[in-house]
């Protein structure tokens, strides 16, 4: 029986780059992409042991590459090295992010500014730069029959308005708009963009807030549980697959019903 690629999650032969891929959502996405046949490049900044352990777990379909993607020069070197080694980039998942408290009523003006700069350097500028560099490579792959894909990992914070980490919410809102801009500007190059907006997910980044306010958070979620990394990775895999080739510029909420756009 012939399999219709448009109804398949098969990523065989696809080169997938995941920033911040050594832990949490990134690591689970790497597992899912590799299980679907993709060649997965797991980017990490400091988590070398975790990245190497993940590569060992996945096997031959994964490699780990160290780079601080918030550094434009290091990011360009990483993307160039990937293209030189693998010949292409088919899917870029912009997952690397930072989340830190930065309330309006703090006393340290310098810390306030530093928080915004650090958050936007990684959550927005790194994603925009990675997309630009990946798309440069995608355009050169003139033989590609399917679309190159940019998948951005945003957050429900992009839409809700946050009281203690406004810089994070604003950065994720920028990421949603970046997705829409790529969708409109780059479809002519057979490049499409999509976005996921998770709510609270069981990750190291969310752990402090979950430990502090789990009961309150659970009361916000009609499904009655905090999301798993697999809940998010499964949607990212769908977006990367041929089944989502006509989705362009969309943002998919993954929050158990705790927030609606």
Residue pairs with C-beta under 8 A, 6 or more apart in sequence:
3 10
5 242
6 242
6 243
6 245
7 242
7 243
8 241
8 242
8 243
9 36
9 237
9 238
9 241
9 243
10 36
10 37
10 241
10 242
11 33
11 36
11 37
11 38
11 91
11 237
11 240
11 241
12 36
12 37
12 38
13 37
13 39
14 33
14 37
14 38
14 39
14 90
14 91
14 240
15 38
15 39
15 41
15 82
15 86
15 87
15 88
15 89
15 90
15 91
16 30
16 33
16 38
16 39
16 40
16 41
16 90
16 91
16 92
16 93
16 240
17 41
17 43
17 79
17 82
17 89
17 91
17 92
17 93
17 130
17 134
18 26
18 29
18 30
18 33
18 40
18 41
18 42
18 43
18 93
18 95
19 26
19 43
19 69
19 92
19 93
19 94
19 95
19 96
19 126
19 127
19 130
20 26
20 43
20 44
20 45
20 69
20 95
20 96
20 97
21 27
21 29
21 30
21 40
21 41
21 42
21 43
21 44
21 51
21 54
21 64
21 93
21 95
22 42
22 43
22 44
22 47
22 50
22 51
22 54
22 64
23 47
23 50
23 203
23 204
24 201
24 203
24 204
24 205
24 229
25 95
25 153
25 198
25 201
25 203
25 229
25 232
25 233
25 236
26 42
26 93
26 95
26 96
27 42
27 50
27 54
27 229
28 229
28 230
28 232
28 233
29 93
29 95
29 229
29 232
29 233
29 236
29 237
30 40
30 42
30 54
30 58
30 62
31 54
31 57
31 58
31 233
32 230
32 233
32 234
32 236
32 237
33 40
33 91
33 236
33 237
33 240
34 40
34 58
34 59
34 61
34 62
36 237
36 240
36 241
37 61
38 61
38 90
38 91
38 240
39 61
39 62
39 86
40 58
40 61
40 62
40 63
41 62
41 63
41 64
41 65
41 82
41 86
42 51
42 54
42 55
42 62
42 63
42 64
42 65
43 64
43 65
43 66
43 67
43 69
43 78
43 96
44 50
44 51
44 64
44 65
44 66
45 66
45 67
45 68
45 69
45 96
48 64
48 66
51 64
51 66
52 64
54 62
54 64
55 62
55 63
55 64
65 78
65 81
65 82
67 74
67 75
67 77
67 78
68 74
68 75
69 75
69 78
69 96
69 122
69 126
69 129
69 130
70 96
70 121
70 122
70 125
70 126
72 125
72 129
75 126
75 129
75 130
75 133
76 129
76 133
79 89
79 130
79 133
79 134
79 137
80 133
82 89
83 89
83 137
88 137
88 138
88 141
88 144
89 134
89 137
89 138
89 148
90 138
90 144
90 146
90 148
90 149
91 148
91 149
91 150
91 151
91 240
92 130
92 131
92 134
92 149
92 150
92 151
93 151
93 152
93 153
93 236
93 240
94 126
94 127
94 130
94 131
94 150
94 151
94 152
94 153
94 175
95 153
96 122
96 126
96 127
97 122
97 123
97 153
97 171
97 205
98 118
98 119
98 122
98 123
98 168
99 165
99 168
99 205
99 206
100 115
100 118
100 119
100 165
100 168
101 164
101 165
102 111
102 112
102 115
102 116
102 119
102 164
102 165
102 166
102 167
102 168
103 163
103 164
103 165
104 163
104 166
106 112
115 167
116 167
119 167
119 168
119 171
120 167
120 170
120 171
120 174
123 168
123 171
123 172
123 174
123 175
124 171
124 174
124 175
124 178
127 152
127 175
127 178
128 178
131 150
131 152
131 178
131 182
131 193
134 148
134 150
135 148
135 150
135 182
135 186
135 189
135 191
138 144
138 148
138 189
138 190
138 191
139 189
139 191
141 148
144 190
146 242
146 245
147 190
147 191
147 192
147 245
148 189
148 190
148 191
148 192
149 191
149 192
149 193
149 194
149 239
149 240
150 179
150 182
150 191
150 192
150 193
150 194
151 193
151 194
151 195
151 196
151 236
151 239
151 240
152 175
152 176
152 178
152 179
152 193
152 194
152 195
152 196
153 175
153 195
153 196
153 198
153 232
153 236
154 172
154 173
154 175
154 176
154 179
154 195
154 196
154 197
154 198
154 251
155 168
155 169
155 172
155 197
155 198
155 199
156 197
156 198
156 199
156 253
156 255
156 258
156 259
157 165
157 168
157 169
157 172
158 169
158 172
158 173
158 175
158 176
158 197
158 251
159 173
159 176
159 197
159 259
159 261
160 169
160 259
161 169
162 168
162 169
172 197
175 195
176 195
176 197
176 251
178 193
179 193
179 194
179 195
179 249
179 251
180 193
180 249
182 191
182 192
182 193
182 249
183 192
183 193
183 194
183 248
183 249
184 249
186 192
186 193
187 248
192 245
192 247
192 248
192 249
193 248
193 249
194 239
194 244
194 247
194 248
194 249
194 250
194 251
194 252
195 250
195 251
195 252
196 232
196 235
196 236
196 239
196 251
196 252
196 254
197 251
197 252
197 253
197 254
197 255
197 261
198 227
198 231
198 232
198 254
198 255
199 221
199 227
199 253
199 254
199 255
199 256
199 258
199 259
200 206
200 209
200 210
200 217
200 221
200 226
200 227
200 255
200 258
201 226
201 227
201 228
201 229
201 231
201 232
201 254
202 210
202 226
202 227
202 228
202 229
203 229
209 217
210 217
210 226
214 226
217 226
218 224
218 225
218 226
220 258
220 259
221 255
221 256
221 257
221 258
222 256
222 257
222 258
223 256
223 257
224 256
225 256
226 256
227 254
227 255
227 256
231 254
232 254
235 252
235 254
238 244
239 247
239 252
251 261
253 259
253 260
253 261
